[in-house]
Amino acid sequence: MTQPLYSIAEILAATGGKTALEPTLPIHSISIDSRELGPEALFVAIKGDRFDGHDFVDQALANGAVAALVSRGSGPQRIVVDDALESLRDLARSARARSRAIIVGVTGSVGKTTTKEAIRTVFEDAAETHASIKSFNNHWGVPLMLARMPAGAQFGVFEMGMSAPNEIAPLSQLVRPHIAVITSVAAAHLEALGSLEAIARAKAEIFSGLEPGGTAVLNADHPQLGILLEQARADGVGTIVTYGEARGTDWQILEVQSAADKSFATIEHNGERHALVLNVPGRHMVANATAALAVGYLAGVEIAVILRALAGFGLQVGRGKRRLLGPSDKPLLLIDESYNANTASMRAALDVFAAQQVPDGRKAIVLGDMLELGAQSPALHASLKDAVVASGAERIYLVGPAMGALADALGRAQVTAHTQTAAEMAPILRNDLAYGDAVMVKGSNGVGLSDIVDKIAQQFDSN
């Protein structure tokens, strides 16, 4: 059995809670979902937007949790605290205080989850690594991921997200990274933030938690770099490292080549050139991998180890994962980009799809609304016209009311179908698509395109 995360006594010391449980009882995992419990789990009953964990305490205990951290109720397996979410943060602080790991925080408008995963892949080839799962990057996800960090981990990687100002700062101050990565600044969450400058300043909040002498790793390929540099210096960041295709960056990306399922680039650093080979397509993926290369180097991992790890790096579900469905001689290619979308990530995905060859069928795209863009939403949706045309898609399917602006920009005759919901689009696609086709599905998570992906996979993977 692995070393426990905590004993009950350690949980009480961190949270000030009260319980009748034996102080030496070990806790090996932490969960806020009563349906997903690890071994010897502590269930934390936090109150969310839709659910209150206190309503599921009995279910969690029946499902195998050995203890529940609660702010109301009583019982033999309960640890009673004033506020369950704040006590989860207390556990996160305790985990961070005892850790001797090199800690990395990652944020950005585009690519933060993929970059986090690339860094995790690099670190895991070198030593014991703990990293955020999925996109657990908000006010409860970050403390949960930090509280789960084993005492013996040598590397920790944490993703931080936001949809409004003053959200990243408390997360960064909890994580206290040694290295802070900002992958990009792009038009996302404009509804709450209003401008790209405001988005840049919100992302720069990550510097407020950076450990003394820490390093900022910044993508240089966007116009808001100056704002990030200004804020980093104002916050006393010890070292600033840049990466990207822009001239003069510390890790400069050269000679990018992208095929249907691979990418190649030369990365120049300190006068030396390194060959980067990825098992995924796209210039944006090269940028994400270069961030991981820079972070690994700063953390003391040998460049040869980093490059080998990145060569095996793969895409995640909803973020460009490719699936061949049906007969091997004429499969349907399904590219799942359904997790999230803004103008930058839309253009990057369409650029990758443009290189996709489809010898035995048609190229099709399914694009869903980009959410939280505020008053600029119509113009930003319409701005995708050129990228859609350049993708070479013969069939264009649009989902959501905001996509009406793109339909108008393209011309309604060029749009195969436009529906208001994913549920309306699913049967249209199931009837229109055929083996030999290639289809890419991309939109904001709230549009529900993942359901379309599932339905396509169910139909075409059955043979």
N, C-alpha and C positions, 0 to 999 in steps of 0.2 A: 504494500500500500504506500502511496506517495505521502510525503509530509503533509499534515493537515494545514489548511489556510489559517485557522484560528482554533483556540480552545474557547469554551464558553467564558472562562475567566478573562481571556483577552478581549472578547466582545464586550463584556461588562465594563472592563477598564476603558475601552475606547468610547463607549456610548453612554455610560452611566446608567444602564438599564438594570432592571431587577428581575430575578427569576428563581425558580426552585430547582432548575436543572443542575446537574453535577458539574462543578467548575472545570473538571478535566475532560469533559466530553468533547471529542474533536469534531470540527466542522471542515469538510473537504470541498464544499461547493456552496455557491450563493445564487439564488434565483428570485426573480420577481414574478415568475409565471408558474402557477400551480400545476400546469400541464407539462412543464419542462424542468424536471428536477434532476440534478446530478447526484452522485453518491454522498450520503451523509450531509444532506443539504440544509442550509439555513434559508427559509423563505422570508423575504422582506415584504411586508404588506404596505406598499406605497399607494397613494391615491393619485390616479392619473386623470386625464381629461374625460375618459369614457368609463373607466372601471376603478373601483376601490378594492385594493388587495385584501382588505379586512373581510370582504365578502367571500374570500376564497381560502381563508386560513385553514378551516376544517378540511377542505378538499386537499390542500397541500400536505397537511399532516397525514391524511389517509393515503396519499400517493407516495409517502415515504420520507417526507421532510422530518428531520429529527428535532427541529426547533423553528419557531416563527418569531420574527422581530415585529412587534405590533405597538401601536400607540393607543389602542383601546382594547378592552376585553381582557379576560384572564383565563388561566388554565395551566396545567402542569408543564406543557412544552413551549410556553410563551415567554419571550423576553420583552418586558414592557418598558417602553421609552416614551419621551414626550412627543417626538416626531419621527416617524419611521424613515422618511426620506433624508432628514438631516442626520439620523443615525447611520444611514448608508454612507453619507458623506464622511461621517466620523470614521467609519471602517476604511474608507478610501484614504483618508489622511493617515491612518495608522499603517496601512499597507505601504504608502509612499514613504513614511518616516523610517520604516525598517529596511527599505529597499536599498541595495547598493548597485542597482541596474543603471545602465545608460538609458535615459528616458527620451523618447521622441514624440513630439506633438505635431499633428498634421491638420491643416485646414486649407480652404480654398473654394472658389466657386465651382470649379470643374476638376475632376480627377483625384479628389482627396481619398476616396475609398480605394481606388486602384493603386494610388501611390502608397497608401498605408499597407496594402497587401504586398506590393513589391518590396517595401522595406522589411516587412515581416519575413518574406521569402529569403531575403539576403541574410538577415540576422539568424534565422533558423538553421542556415547552413554553417553558422559559426558557433552558436552557443544556445543555452536555454532561453527561449523567447516567449514573452506574453504580449498579446496584441488584442485590440478591440475586435469583436466579431461583427459581422454584417455592417450596419451603419449605426451602431449604438454610440451616437455622438452628441446627445443632447443633455439636458439638465439631470436626467436620471441615468442615461446610458453611460456617460463618462464615469460617474462615481461607481456604478456597478462594475464596469470593466476594471477600474483601478482597484476596487475592493477585492476583486478576484485574482489579483496578481500574486503569484507565489513568492515567498520570501527569497527563494534561491534563484529567481530569474535574473539573467545577466543583461537582458535587453527588454525594454517595454516600448510599445508603439500604440499611441492613442489618437483616434480621430476626433476632431472637434468641429461641430457644425453650428449654424446659427440661421435665424430668419429675421432677426432684428438686432439693433445695437445693444451693447452691454450683456450679451449672452456668452461670448467666447472668453471674456476676461475671467469670470469666476471659474470656468472650466480649466483654463490654463493655470490659474493660481492654485487649483486643486492638484493638477497633474505635475506642475513644476518641471517642465521639460528641460533637458540639457540642450536639445536641438529642436528648433521650431521651424516647420516647413510650411510655406504658403505656395500652393501649386498654381494659383491663377486668381485673377479678378475679372469677373464677367457679369453679364446682365442676369442676375438671379436675385430673387427677393427684392426687386425694385419697388414693389408695392409698399413694403415697410421701410425701405431705406432711401428711395427716391433718386439716387444717382450712383454712378460708378465710383465716384470719390468717396461717398458714404460707405459703400460696400468695402472698398479698400481699407478704410479706417476701422471698420468693424472686424475685418480679417486681422488687421494689425494688433488687435487686442491680445492676440496670442503672445505678444512680446511681454505683456505685463506679468506673466507667470514664469518667464524664462529664468532659470537659475543664474546666479551671478557668474559672469564669464562664459555664459552660454552662447550658442551660435544660431543665427537665423539663416535659413536656406531658402532662397527666393527665386522663383521663375522670373526671368527678365523679359519674357516675350509678351508684354502687355503694357499699355500706356500708363498704368497706375503704379509702375515700379517706383517712381520718384516719391510717391506718397508713402509707400512701404519703407523705403530707405530713410525718409525723414522721420517717420515714427520710430523705427528701430534705433536710430541715433538718439532721439529724444528719450527713449526708454533705457538708454545705456547699454544696448546690446553689445557684447564684447567683440564678436566677430560676425561679419556678414559675408555669406557665400552666395554667388549667383550661378544660375544654370540656364541654358536655352540656346536658341539659334542666333540670338543677337550677338554682334561682335563685342569682344571684350569681356564676355562672361568668364567666370572662373572654370566652369565646366561647359565648354562650347560644343554644341551639337553640329556636326558636319556631315555632308554626303548622305542624307537620309534616303533610303530606298524602302518602299513598302510593296509587298506582294499581297495576294489574297489572304494568306494566313501567316505571314512572317514580316518582320521589319529588320532592317540593317542600318547601322549608322557608325560613324567614327566620332568618338568623344575625345576632345583635346583638353588636357589639364596640365598645368605647369610645364608646358612644352612637350609633353608626351601624348601620344595618340593611342587610343584603346578601341578595339573592334567590339561593338555591341550588337549582339544577335538576339532577337526576341522571337518567341513562338506565337506572337500576336501581331496583327497588322495595325498601322496607323502612326502618323507623326506624333499625335498626342500621346500614344503609348510609349514612344521613344522618350518624350519629355518626362513622363511619369517614371520611367526606368532610370533616366539620368538623375532625377532627384534621389532615387534609391541608391544609385552609385555614389553620389556625393555624400549622402548620409552614412552609408556603410564605411566609406573612406574616413570620414570624420570620427566614426566610432571605433576605428582601429582594425576593421576587417580588411584582409588583403584583397587587392583589386582582382586578382585571378579568381578568388573565391566568390566575389561579388558578381563578376561576369558569368561564371558558371551557374550560379543560382538564378540569375535573371534569364539565362537561356532556357530554363525550365519553367519560367513563370507563365501562368495561364490566366485566362479571363474568368470572371465570376458570373454567376447567374444574374441576368438583368443588366449586365454591363458589357455587352458585346460577345457573350458566349455563343459559339457556333455549334449547331447540331445538324447532322445529316439524317434525314428521316426517310424510311421506306427502303426500296430496293437499292442495292449497292451500285447497280449499273446506271440508275437514273434517280437519284435521291432528290428530295426537296431540301434545300439549304435554308435553315431557320436561324437568323441572327437576332438574338434577344438583347435589345437595348432598352428594355421596358422600365428600368428602375427609376430613371430621372432624366430631366432634359432642361437645358437652357440654350440660348442661341449658339454659344461656343461649342457645347457638346453635340448639338444637332449638326452643326457644320462639320465637326470632326468625324462623326459617324457617317455622314453622307459622303465625305471625302474618301473614307475607307471603302464604302460600298461602291463608289465609282470604279475602283480597281477590280471589283469582283467580276470574273468572267462567268457567263452562263451559257454554255454551248448547247444545252438541250432544253431550254425553256425560256422564261421571261424573268426580268428583274422587277420586283415589286417592293414598294415601301409603304409602311403603315405608320403615320405620324400622328401623335396625340398632342393635345394642348400643352404648352409650356405655362405653368401656373405661377402666380405671385409676381407678375410683371407690371401690375398697375396700369396707369394711363398709357404707358408705352407698348402695351401688349399688342394692339393691332399692327403697329409699325414693325415691331420685332418679329411677329409671325410672318408678315408679308416679306420681310427681308431675307427669308429663307429661300425665296424663289430661285435665285441663281444656283444655289447649292443643290436644290432638288433637281433642276434641269441638268446640271453637270453630273449628277449621280448616274444618269442613264436609265433611270427607272421607267419602265414601259407602263406600269400600273401604279397609280398613286391613290392611296386610301387615306383619308383624313378623318380624325376623330376629335369631337369637341367643338363647342361654339367658337372658341378663339381661333381655331383653324380655318374659319370662314374667311379671315383676312388673307391667308395664304391661298385659299381656293380662288379668291377674287384676283390676286396677283398673278397666279398661273393662268387663269382663264378657266371657267367652270368646265369647258369641254375637255380640258387636259386632265381633270380629276375623275378617276374611275368611280369613286364613291365617297360621299362625305356624310357621316352620321354624327349625331349629338353625343352618343354614348358608345362605350366599348361593347356593351351587350348587343346593341343594334348592328355593330360591324362584324361581330364574330361569325354569324351564319353567312354573311356575304363572302367573307374570306374563305370559309370552308367550301363554298360552292365554286369560287373563282380559281383558287390555287390548284396547281397540279404538280405531279412529280416531275422533276427537272427544273422547276422554278427556284429562284432565290428570293427570299423575302426578309426584309429587315423591319423590326418593330421598335419604335422609339417614341417616348413621351414622358411627361412627368408621372411620378408614381401614383398620384391621386387620380389620374385618369382611368387607371385600372387596366392598362394594356397587358399586364401579366396574365390576366384571364384569357385574353386572345392568344397569347403564346401557348398557354396550357391547352387550349382547345385545338389549335393547329397541331401541336405535338401529339395529342391523343388521336386525332384523325389520321395523320400521315405516318405515324410510327406504328400503326396497327398491322401493317403488311410486312 
